[in-house]
Amino acid sequence: MVDLDPFASATTLLSALRRGAVGASELTDLYIRRIERHDRRLNAVVVRDFDRARQQAKGADQARSRNEAKPLLGLPITLKESINVTGLGTTCGVPDWKGYVSAHDGAAAARTREAGAVLLGKTNVPPMLADWQSANPIYGRTSNPWDLGRTPGGSSGGSAAALAAGLSALEVGSDIGGSIRVPAAFCGVYGHRPSETLLPRSGQFPMPPMPNPAVVMGVQGPLARSAEDLELALSVLAGPDVGEDVAWKVALPPARRSPRRAGCGRSRGTHGDRRGRRAAPP
């Protein structure tokens, strides 16, 4: 059995899946074990969907045995709690919305699912996604995996904490005034706030699935452990929302520099201190 590194980039993990060095079920079980072991202290993955994740991973392994190819096939991921997923709760940390279960997938959930990703669950947020920390009356407080006494940032704080602690391979968050960028900086991972309308803005909050023209500035975007992973995630997520597809196109110039080698500069360790070691064990 291959020695699995839960801190590897999504691109590296997908390469291992394509080579047959690891199966989707094996990789999914690794991340589930890590969440069950370490997340009691971090409180990052607050909505868990492990039974369906294992079913999705089994399906991904079967699809790969048929030589099917999808960009995220078999990759275990998480999504921000505010993103709607069929059959899972969406509260945005607001007690009045506790008990709401979505009957539809938001665009981010639908596109990652179509790309073959395995959804482990959803990650913590502050109430109404309106703070630079991630604590709410429903799920409690998320801690920074580098120092449990500090915040991971917000509002995509659970997203960044899960990636930094090796609990997920890829994440989708959202951002108006720093909600992807601040947690990425606080937790030492990568995050990208796309231009408005590059990705659909719909699919968050306990709302109907149709786009709302009144929603402005707030965008959804990826968080990851490498810049190359951000490019991969955007290739899956980018595309117009319903009603914004007239004359919509995207033409991105090539990167000015090659992506950093996967894993370069990543710190490892067992205890949080000023030498850059995680408080959550590897």
C-alpha positions as CSV (number, residue, x, y, z in Angstrom):
1,M,0.0,0.0,0.0
2,V,1.3,3.5,-0.9
3,D,2.3,5.8,2.0
4,L,-0.4,8.4,1.8
5,D,0.4,12.0,2.7
6,P,-2.8,13.8,3.7
7,F,-1.0,17.1,3.3
8,A,-0.2,16.5,-0.4
9,S,-1.7,18.8,-3.0
10,A,-4.9,17.8,-4.7
11,T,-3.0,17.6,-8.0
12,T,-0.5,15.1,-6.4
13,L,-3.4,13.0,-5.0
14,L,-5.2,13.0,-8.3
15,S,-2.0,11.8,-10.0
16,A,-1.8,8.9,-7.5
17,L,-5.5,8.1,-8.1
18,R,-4.9,8.0,-11.9
19,R,-1.9,5.8,-11.6
20,G,-3.7,3.4,-9.4
21,A,-1.3,3.9,-6.6
22,V,-4.2,4.6,-4.3
23,G,-8.0,4.1,-4.6
24,A,-10.7,6.6,-3.9
25,S,-12.1,4.5,-1.1
26,E,-8.7,4.2,0.6
27,L,-8.1,8.0,0.3
28,T,-11.6,8.8,1.6
29,D,-11.1,6.6,4.6
30,L,-7.8,8.3,5.4
31,Y,-9.5,11.7,5.5
32,I,-12.5,10.4,7.5
33,R,-10.1,8.9,10.1
34,R,-8.2,12.1,10.3
35,I,-11.4,14.1,10.8
36,E,-12.6,11.7,13.5
37,R,-9.3,11.8,15.3
38,H,-8.3,15.5,15.1
39,D,-11.4,17.6,14.5
40,R,-12.6,17.3,18.0
41,R,-10.0,20.0,18.9
42,L,-10.3,22.0,15.7
43,N,-14.0,21.9,15.0
44,A,-13.6,22.6,11.3
45,V,-15.7,20.0,9.6
46,V,-19.0,20.6,11.3
47,V,-21.4,18.9,8.9
48,R,-20.3,15.4,8.0
49,D,-21.6,13.1,5.2
50,F,-19.3,10.1,5.6
51,D,-21.8,7.4,4.6
52,R,-22.5,9.1,1.2
53,A,-18.8,9.9,0.9
54,R,-17.9,6.3,1.1
55,Q,-20.6,5.4,-1.5
56,Q,-19.3,8.2,-3.8
57,A,-15.7,6.9,-3.4
58,K,-16.8,3.4,-4.2
59,G,-18.5,4.7,-7.3
60,A,-15.3,6.6,-8.3
61,D,-13.2,3.5,-8.0
62,Q,-15.7,1.6,-10.2
63,A,-15.7,4.5,-12.8
64,R,-11.9,4.5,-12.9
65,S,-11.9,0.7,-13.5
66,R,-14.0,1.5,-16.6
67,N,-11.4,4.0,-17.7
68,E,-13.7,6.9,-17.1
69,A,-11.9,10.2,-16.6
70,K,-13.1,13.3,-14.7
71,P,-11.0,16.1,-13.4
72,L,-11.7,15.5,-9.7
73,L,-12.6,11.8,-9.8
74,G,-12.2,10.2,-6.4
75,L,-10.8,13.3,-4.7
76,P,-12.1,13.9,-1.1
77,I,-13.2,17.5,-0.6
78,T,-15.2,19.8,1.7
79,L,-17.4,22.8,1.1
80,K,-18.2,25.9,3.1
81,E,-21.3,25.3,5.3
82,S,-23.2,28.1,3.5
83,I,-23.1,26.2,0.2
84,N,-26.2,24.2,-0.4
85,V,-25.9,20.4,-0.8
86,T,-28.9,18.1,-1.3
87,G,-29.7,16.4,2.0
88,L,-27.4,18.5,4.2
89,G,-28.2,21.3,6.5
90,T,-27.4,24.9,5.7
91,T,-27.6,27.4,8.6
92,C,-24.8,30.0,8.0
93,G,-24.4,29.9,11.7
94,V,-27.9,31.4,12.3
95,P,-30.1,29.7,15.0
96,D,-33.3,30.6,13.2
97,W,-32.1,28.4,10.2
98,K,-31.1,25.4,12.3
99,G,-32.9,22.4,11.0
100,Y,-33.1,23.6,7.4
101,V,-32.0,20.8,5.0
102,S,-31.4,21.8,1.4
103,A,-33.4,20.1,-1.3
104,H,-30.9,21.1,-4.0
105,D,-27.2,21.4,-4.8
106,G,-25.7,24.9,-5.2
107,A,-23.6,25.4,-8.3
108,A,-20.3,24.7,-6.5
109,A,-21.7,21.4,-5.1
110,A,-23.1,20.4,-8.5
111,R,-20.0,21.2,-10.4
112,T,-17.6,19.4,-8.1
113,R,-19.9,16.4,-7.9
114,E,-20.1,16.3,-11.7
115,A,-16.3,16.4,-11.8
116,G,-16.2,13.3,-9.7
117,A,-15.2,14.7,-6.3
118,V,-16.1,12.9,-3.0
119,L,-17.8,15.2,-0.6
120,L,-16.8,14.6,3.0
121,G,-18.9,17.4,4.5
122,K,-19.1,21.1,5.1
123,T,-16.9,23.5,7.2
124,N,-17.6,26.1,9.8
125,V,-18.5,29.8,9.5
126,P,-19.4,32.8,11.6
127,P,-23.1,33.9,11.7
128,M,-24.2,35.2,8.3
129,L,-20.6,34.8,7.1
130,A,-20.0,38.2,8.6
131,D,-16.8,38.0,10.7
132,W,-13.1,37.4,10.5
133,Q,-13.4,34.5,12.8
134,S,-15.4,31.3,12.6
135,A,-17.6,30.8,15.7
136,N,-21.4,30.5,15.8
137,P,-24.1,29.5,18.3
138,I,-24.9,26.2,16.4
139,Y,-21.5,24.6,15.8
140,G,-19.2,26.5,18.2
141,R,-15.8,27.9,17.5
142,T,-13.2,26.7,15.0
143,S,-9.5,26.9,16.0
144,N,-6.4,27.6,14.0
145,P,-4.5,24.3,13.5
146,W,-1.2,26.1,13.9
147,D,-2.2,27.4,17.4
148,L,-5.4,26.3,19.0
149,G,-5.7,29.5,20.9
150,R,-5.9,31.6,17.8
151,T,-8.6,32.0,15.1
152,P,-8.3,30.6,11.6
153,G,-10.0,33.7,10.3
154,G,-13.4,34.0,8.6
155,S,-15.7,33.7,7.2
156,S,-14.2,30.6,5.4
157,G,-12.3,29.8,8.6
158,G,-13.4,26.2,8.8
159,S,-12.4,25.8,5.1
160,A,-8.8,27.0,5.7
161,A,-8.4,25.1,9.0
162,A,-9.5,21.8,7.4
163,L,-6.9,22.2,4.6
164,A,-4.1,23.2,6.9
165,A,-4.8,20.3,9.2
166,G,-4.9,17.7,6.4
167,L,-8.6,17.0,6.8
168,S,-9.6,17.7,3.2
169,A,-7.9,17.8,-0.2
170,L,-9.7,20.8,-1.7
171,E,-12.3,23.3,-0.5
172,V,-14.7,25.9,-1.9
173,G,-15.4,29.0,0.1
174,S,-16.8,32.5,-0.5
175,D,-15.6,36.1,-0.2
176,I,-16.8,39.7,-0.2
177,G,-14.2,41.5,1.9
178,G,-11.6,38.9,2.6
179,S,-13.5,35.7,3.6
180,I,-11.3,33.5,1.5
181,R,-8.1,35.6,1.6
182,V,-7.9,36.2,5.3
183,P,-8.4,32.6,6.4
184,A,-5.9,31.4,3.8
185,A,-3.3,33.9,5.2
186,F,-4.1,33.0,8.8
187,C,-3.8,29.2,8.1
188,G,-0.9,29.2,5.6
189,V,-2.8,27.8,2.6
190,Y,-3.8,29.2,-0.8
191,G,-7.0,31.0,-1.6
192,H,-8.4,32.8,-4.6
193,R,-11.2,35.4,-4.8
194,P,-12.3,35.3,-8.5
195,S,-13.7,38.2,-10.4
196,E,-17.4,38.6,-10.0
197,T,-19.5,36.4,-12.3
198,L,-16.5,34.1,-13.2
199,L,-18.3,31.6,-10.9
200,P,-22.0,31.5,-10.0
201,R,-22.9,33.6,-7.0
202,S,-26.0,31.5,-6.3
203,G,-26.3,28.4,-4.2
204,Q,-25.5,29.8,-0.8
205,F,-27.9,30.4,2.2
206,P,-31.3,28.7,2.8
207,M,-32.7,30.1,-0.4
208,P,-34.2,28.8,-3.7
209,P,-31.7,27.6,-6.2
210,M,-32.4,30.3,-8.8
211,P,-29.9,33.2,-9.1
212,N,-30.8,36.5,-7.3
213,P,-29.7,39.6,-9.3
214,A,-29.6,41.6,-6.0
215,V,-26.6,39.5,-4.8
216,V,-23.6,41.5,-5.7
217,M,-19.9,41.5,-4.7
218,G,-20.0,38.2,-2.9
219,V,-18.2,35.5,-4.9
220,Q,-17.3,31.9,-4.4
221,G,-13.9,30.5,-4.9
222,P,-11.4,27.8,-4.1
223,L,-9.0,27.2,-1.2
224,A,-6.2,24.7,-1.6
225,R,-2.7,23.6,-0.5
226,S,-1.0,24.8,-3.8
227,A,-1.4,27.4,-6.4
228,E,-1.7,24.6,-9.0
229,D,-4.7,23.3,-7.1
230,L,-6.4,26.7,-7.4
231,E,-6.1,26.5,-11.1
232,L,-7.5,23.0,-11.2
233,A,-10.5,24.0,-9.0
234,L,-11.2,27.1,-11.2
235,S,-11.2,24.9,-14.3
236,V,-14.1,22.9,-12.7
237,L,-16.0,25.8,-11.0
238,A,-15.8,28.6,-13.6
239,G,-18.8,29.2,-15.8
240,P,-21.8,31.6,-15.9
241,D,-24.8,31.5,-13.7
242,V,-28.3,31.2,-15.2
243,G,-29.2,34.5,-16.8
244,E,-25.5,35.6,-17.0
245,D,-24.6,33.3,-19.9
246,V,-25.3,35.8,-22.7
247,A,-22.0,36.7,-24.3
248,W,-20.2,35.2,-21.3
249,K,-16.7,34.0,-21.9
250,V,-13.4,33.6,-20.0
251,A,-9.9,33.8,-21.5
252,L,-7.2,33.7,-18.9
253,P,-3.6,34.4,-19.9
254,P,-1.0,31.8,-19.0
255,A,0.6,32.1,-15.6
256,R,3.6,34.4,-15.4
257,R,5.5,31.8,-13.4
258,S,5.3,28.1,-13.2
259,P,3.3,26.7,-10.2
260,R,5.4,25.9,-7.2
261,R,6.4,22.3,-6.9
262,A,3.7,20.4,-4.9
263,G,4.6,20.4,-1.2
264,C,7.4,23.0,-1.5
265,G,7.6,25.0,1.7
266,R,5.1,23.0,3.7
267,S,5.8,22.8,7.4
268,R,5.2,19.7,9.3
269,G,5.1,18.8,13.0
270,T,3.1,17.9,16.0
271,H,2.8,20.9,18.3
272,G,2.0,24.6,17.7
273,D,4.9,26.9,18.3
274,R,6.8,29.8,16.6
275,R,8.8,27.4,14.5
276,G,5.8,26.8,12.2
277,R,4.5,23.5,13.5
278,R,0.9,22.5,13.7
279,A,-1.0,22.2,16.9
280,A,-3.0,19.4,15.3
281,P,-0.9,16.2,14.9
282,P,0.0,15.1,11.4
